[in-house]
Amino acid sequence: MTKKSVALLITALVAGCLVTGSPSSATEAAETAGAGDSPARLGVDLDTVTIAELQARMARGSLTSSALTGAYLWRIKTVDPRIHAVLRTDPTALRQAAASDDRRRRGESRGPLDGIPILLKDNVDTRGLPTTAGSLALAGHPPDADAALVTRLRDAGAVILGKTNLSEWANFRAARPTSGWSAVGGQTRNPYVLDRNPCGSSAGSGAALAASLAQVAIGTETDGSIVCPAGANGVVGHKPSLGLVDQAGVVPISAEQDTAGPMARNVTDAALTLAVLSGGRLPRLADSFDVTGDSTRPGGLHGKRIGLWRLPTLGPDVDALMTRTADRLRRAGAEVVEVNLPYQERLAELEFPALLSEFHRDIDAYLATRQGPRNLAELIEFNRSHPAEQTCFAGQELFEQALAAPPTTDPQYRAARAELKDLSRRSIDETMAAHRLDAIASPTNPPAWTTDCVRGDNDVIPSSTPAAVSGYPSLSVPAGFVGELPVGVLLMAGDHRDAELLSLGAAVERRLDAWKAPRYLPTVGSRTSG
């Protein structure tokens, strides 16, 4: 993205004055540095403020990155003990913010992310900070270098605020894992209802955003691990097209499906973050992204054709919410037609065996770059000998199956992956062509289930699979609530149509207007048990 297009995008995004937010208290880092103030004193509602509004305030001199970073650190100390989303804050965060303020005073601001506090999922290599994938096996020695995406964020001036908890090894260890649990960070809770699960391996990133602990967070996805925690925590999550974000330095499951992506409280912030993460590979993003959501403008909903893939297996309450969602989109001028995506049973048969082979190959390559277990076999032995790795669930069945899986040179594996790619792409391409669609919509998630280490997850959610396996983009936007629990609507489109999808998602977000702040309820009745 050029400096001119960034400037135009920021100008378009500015939406007026900020309102006062709720008070919070200071982090140890803020206290040590003598910085930090409550969001109320800053005149910023951290729940609703956008990057563009923050940049406008900083440009006017009524806000600094140092004050904003201090406010987020303050909120982490106050709120995070209830949800356990943040593993650690970066002790240099306030110094990073001060450097941003210095650049701004010199007229050298680097763009829309300069001075904006961002949390990273703890499977993204970050120099000077532990990067553990939630496992004690990697807890001893930080990586030597930043992941490629962290370099892009630093170059854009973003403030690396800290690291978020995740499902250990991105939920690819046990046959019945509990999302949001890791031996390093314990259990992350859903901020809406604390005994409910935050879903997916990017659980800490989703929960942290719902609790307004950072402006943006980075998640990663192999199949569902950005979009499901976005849906379950009432925020926005974008899984980019495969290859759009450089995966170097990110703990892998499968190079054929893995991608990092932005999570935010609004589509605007997700789009601005993706523009940085992609390193300018989306030149049309600024032009095609309609931040107003006005149905009479290009990029709005008027005349858009959306295919609704209902997935009634997620329950009658979710299905009823999708009916209401479709009605609201129709009233905004969209044409909504019901569709069924083909080949889904075959995709379900093929995906998991392919991931086992790919995980063995890719985790061995990653572990060779870190101190600790040097390969999957050594990692399995580590888990067997460390009781703390077994405090929620003891199993590592997926590790053991991956160790025994055929190599990725095996002809049967290669045939299966080729068929997966073909059928997953056809499932989206053929459906969109047959109905002349701009996007396919489906429920992102059921209402969050009760967290239970003995039972494990209740997360068989098929909506993420077509885009995840094909490498096409998907975007979860808040759709509404079942009782007290958020549910998202998942939008999918064709390969590298990320800019168009974000533009459409902004219009859907504005029309649905479904976000509301969490209340940190201890529990709710069984009607929303998912």
N, C-alpha and C positions, 0 to 999 in steps of 0.2 A: 504494500500500500504506500503511495507517495505521500510526502508531507502535505501537499496541497489537498489530496483527497481526505487525509486524516483531519486536517483543519476544517474542511467542509463538513465532514461527518460530525465533529464535535459541535460545530455551530448548529447543525440541524438537531442535535440531540438535546441542547439546552432547553429545559422545560420550566423555568421560573424559579420561584423562591423555595427554600427549604423550610421544613417545619421542625419544631422541637421534638427530640426523641426521648426515650426513657432513660433515667439515670442508671449508671453502673459504677463499679469501683475499679481501682487501678491494679495493673499487673506488677509483679515484682520487677520486671524489666523497666517499666515506666517509673516506678518508685526509685530504683537504683540510679536511673539517669536524671531524675528530677523532672520528668516530663509526663504528660498524659493529663487528660481532662475528660469530664463526662460528656457524652453526646449531647445532653441537654444544654450544657454551657457552650458547646460549639454551635448550637442551633441546627444540628443535623439529626434527622431521623434515620438511623442506620438501617432500619428495616426497609425503607422505601427509596432511599437516595440512589441515584444512578451515577455512573462514572462521569457522564457529561456534566451533571450538576456539580459534582465535586470539582471537576476541572474548571468550571466557570467560577466557582467560589475561590479556588486557588489563584486563578488568573486575576481576579479582582483584589486579591490580597486579604480577603476576609477569612481564609482558612489556609493552613499549612499542612503539608504531608506529615510533619512531626506531630502536630496536634491530632490529626486523623489517626495516625498509627498508634499514638498513645491511647486514644479513645478505644480502639479495637483491642489493644492489649489489656486495658482496664476491663473491658467487657469479657474477655476470655477468662480473666481471673474470677470475675463475679459469677458468670453464667455457666462456664464449662464444667465446674464440679458436678453439676446436675446431669450432664449428658456425656461427658468423657469423649469429646470429639477431637480435641487437640492434644497430641502427644507431647509436643514441646514447642516453645516459641524460639525464634532466632534471636540470640543476644545482640546481634548487630542490627536489628530491625530499625531502631531509632536512629542509628548512624546512617543507614540507607535512606531513611526519610529526610534527615538533615541534608544529605547530599542532593536529594531531589529539590529541596527548597533552595539550596544554593544555585542549582542549575536554573531554576525558574527566575531567581533574582537577576541572573546574568542574561536572561532571554534565551536560554539554551534548552528549554523543555523538549523532551524526546517524543512526545506524543501523548495519546489518551491514557496510557497506563503509567505514565511517569508519576511516581508518588503514591500509587494505588496499592494498598496492602492485599496480598494474595497468600493463601494457604496452599500447600502442596501435599498431595497424598503421599504417604510414607513408603511408596515403592518407586519414587522419582529421585534419582541420585542428586544429592545436594552437598556440595563441598562444605566441610566444616560442621555439618549436621548429620547425626545418625540417619541412615536410610535402611530400614529393617524389614520391609514387607510384613511387619508385625511379628517377626520371628526373632527369638533370642539368638539364633544362629548368626544373624547379621548385626547384632546389637553392639558389638565391641568396638568396631572400627568404622568411622565414616568413610564414604567413598572419596577417592582422590580428586575427582572432578565433577563438575555439574553435568547433569543430563543436557542434551542439546536444547530441549525446550526451556530449561531453566536459564541457559545462556541467552536465549531469545528474550525471556522476560526481564532479565537483568539489563540487557542492552536497551530495552524499551523503558527502563527506569522504574519498573515495578519494585515494590518493597516486598521481599520474601519474609512473610510474617512468622511462618513456622510450618510444622508438619501435622497432618491429620491421621488419626487412627484408621484402620482398614480391616477388612476380613483377612485374616492371616493368609499369606501367599495368594491373595486375591481370590479367596474361596476355592482354591484348587489344591486342597490337601486331603480333606476327609470326604467320605461319601455322604455324611449327614452333618454338614458344618452349621454353625450359627453365625449369620451375617453380622458384621460389626464387632466380632470378638477377635482379639489377638493376644498372644502371650505377653507382648510388650505393653499393650494399652488397655487390656481388659475389654469390657463390653461398652460399646457406644449405644446410647439410648436415643429413641425418637423424641425430639423436643415437643411434639404435639401431645403424645401420651407416653410417659416414661417407661412403662413396662412393655411397649411395643417396639418392634424391630425397625431399624433404619434402612434395611434392605441393601443388597448388593455389596460388592467389595469396596466401593467408594463411599462407604457408610459414613465415615467421619467427615468427609468433604460435604456431603449432603446435609448432615445434621448441623455442622458448623455454620453453613449458610442459613439454614432455617433459623438458627439462634442468633444470626447477625454477628458472627465472630470474625468475619473478614468481608471484603467487598466481593471477592471472587475466590474460587477454589479450583484446583485442577484435580480431575478424576481420571481414571483409566477404565477401559472396557474391553473385554473379549466377547462377551455376550450378556448385556444387560446391566453391567456394573457402573455405568454412568447414569443411564436413563432410569433404572429402577430406584436408586436412592434419591434421584431428583423428584420422581413422582411421589415416593413415600414420604418425603420431607417437604413437599410443597414448594419446590424451587425449579429452576430451569436447568436442564442438562443437555449438552450437545455432543453426540458421538460423531466426530468428523469422518469424512470419507477416508478409507484406508490409504496411508501414505501422505496425507496432507500435513500431519504433524510428525516430525522426526522422532522415532522411538529410541534412539541411542541413549543409553543410560537409564532406561526404565525396566524394572524387573519384569520379565516376560512370562506369558503363558504360551502364546502362539504368534509368530510373526505374520501368519496368514490372516489374523483377525484383530490383533491388539492395536489399540490407539488410545492416546491420551486426548483429553478434551476439556473444554471450559464448563464450569458449573457456576451459576450466578442466581441472583434473585429476580433477574429480568432478562429478556432476550437481548436488549440493547447491550448490556455488559458482556454477555456471552459472545456476541458478534465482535465487539471490539477486542476481546481477548483472543478469539480465534484468529483475527487478522494478524496479531503478533505471533501466535503459536505457529501459524502456517508460513511465516517468513515471506509474506507477499505473494503466496501462490494463489490467492483469491483476489485478483485485481478488480473484479466486478462487485466486491462486497459493499463498498461505500455507495456505489451507484444504485445497487438493487435493493439495499436494505431500507425499507420504509418504516421509520421509527414512530410515525404518527398512528399507524394502523387505520387510517381513514379509508373507508371502503370506496370512496370516490377517487382515490389516487392510485397510481400504479403501485403494486405491492400490497394493496388492501385486499379485502375479501370479495368485492363485487366481481362476479363472473368467474371466480375460481371454482374449479371442480375438485372435490375431495371425496375419496373413496373411504367409506366407514367399514372397517373390519372389526366386528363387534366382540368376538371372543366371549361368548356367554359363560364359558367355563369359569370365568373370574367372578361369577356370582350375579344375582339379580340386582343388587344395589349398584354395582358398577355398570351393569347394562342400562339401568334406568338413567344413570348419570350420563352415559354416552348418548342416550336418546335426547336428553336435555341439551347436551353439547351440540349435537347435530341441529336441533331446532334453533339454537342461538346463532349458529353459523349461517343457517339458511336466512334468518331474519336480517343478517348483515349482507346478504346478497350472494353468498356462496351457493353452489349446487352440490348437494351431498347425496351420493348414491352408495348403496350397500354393496360390498364386495366380499369375496372369499379368496384368499391367496392360495394358489395350488402348491403342491409338492411338500407340504409342511411335515407330513409323517416321515417321508424319506429323509428330509433334512435332519429330523430328530434322531433317526437311526444312524446317520453317517457322522454327525458333528463330533460327538464325544470321543469315539475311537481315533479320529484324526487329531483332536486336541491332545490326546495322550502322547502320541508320537512326537508332535511338535513341541510339547512341553519338555520332554526329555532332551531333545536337541537344544532348545533355546535356553533352558535353565542351566544346563551344563556350560554353555558358552558364557552366560552371565556370571555364574559363580566363579569362573576362572579369573574374573576381573576383581574379585573381592577377597578380603581376608575372612577365613572361616571355612566351612565345608566347601570343597572344591568341585563337587559334582553331586548329582541327585542321590547316588548311593550313600555318600557321606552325610548328606542332609537327612536321609532316612535314619541312619544310625544316631545322629545327633538328637533327633526327636525321641527316639527310644530311650535315650540315656538322660533326658532332662524332664523330670516330672512336671515342671511348670508349663511345658508345652501340652500337657494333657489335662489341665484343670477345668476346661469347659467341655472339650470332646477329645478323646484319646486317639481317634482314628487318623490314619494317613493312607487310606486305601487308594486314593488317586495317585499319590506318589508311587506306591508299590505297583499299581497297574501301569503307570507311565514307564517305570523302570523295565518292565517286561514287554512293553509295546514294540511292535515292529519299527525299525528305523524309517526315517523319511525317505530313504533310498528304495524302500520296498515297493515293488510295482503295484501291489494291492492298495497300499496307502496312497500312492500317487493317483491311482484311478479314483479312489474315494474322494480325495480333495478336489480333483477336477470335476467330479460329478456334483460335489457340494457347491463349488463356485458357479457352475452352470445353472443348477436348479434354483439356487437362491437368487441369482440375478434375474432369471426368467420369472420367478414368482412375483417380483416387483415390476420388471419391465413389461411383461405380458399383461398384467393387471392394469397398469397405468395406460398402456396403449389401447387396450380393449375398451376402456371407459373414458379415454381422453382426460386423464387426471393430471392435476398439478401436484398432488400429494396423496398419500394414503394415511389415514388416521386410525388409531386403535387405542384401547386403554393401556396405559403404561404399566399399571400395577393394581393389585387388589388392595383393600385397606390393610394396613400393616398388622401382622400377626403378633401374638405374644412371644417375646423372646424366651427361649427354653433350650438350655444346653443339652438336655436329655433327648428331646424330640428332634431338635434341629430346625431347619428352615421350612417354611411353607411357601416356597418361591418358584414353583413351576409356572413361569410366566412367558408364554410363547411369543408375545408381540415383538420382543427385541431381536429374535433370531434372524428373520429375513435380512434386515439391514446389517446385522453383525457378521453374518457368514458371507454375504455378498461384498462387504466392504463399502456399502453405500451409507450415506449420512442418515442420522435420525435425530430427533429433537423432542424432548419432553417438556411440556408446558403445563402449569397447573390448570386442571379442569374443574375442580370442585372438591367436595368432601362427602364421605360416607360417615355420618355421625361426626366425630371429632377428627377423623383421619383423612389426610389429603390423598387424592387420586389425580394422576396426570393423564394428559392425552398425548400419545406418541405420534409424531408426524414423520413420514419416510418419503424419500424422493430418490431420483436416479443418481448415478455415479457423479461425484464432484458437483452436485447441485446444492452445495452447502449454502451459498449466498441466497439463492432463491428460497431455500427451506427456511432460513433465518428470517427473511423478509416476510414470508407467509406466517411463520411462527409469531412474529411481532404483532401482526394483525389479529391472529387468533388470541394471543395473550390479552390484547386490549379489549377485544369483544367479550371474552369470558370473564375477565376481571375477577379471577377466582382466588387470589392470594389473601390470606389473613394470617396474622402473627400467631405463633404457637403460644399455648397457655401452660405448658409443662405440667399437664395433669398427671397424677400418679398412676391412674388406671381409668378404664371406662367399662361399660357393660359388655356382655357377650355379643350384642347385635353387630358390633364392628370387629368381630374376631377374625374376619378374613377367611 
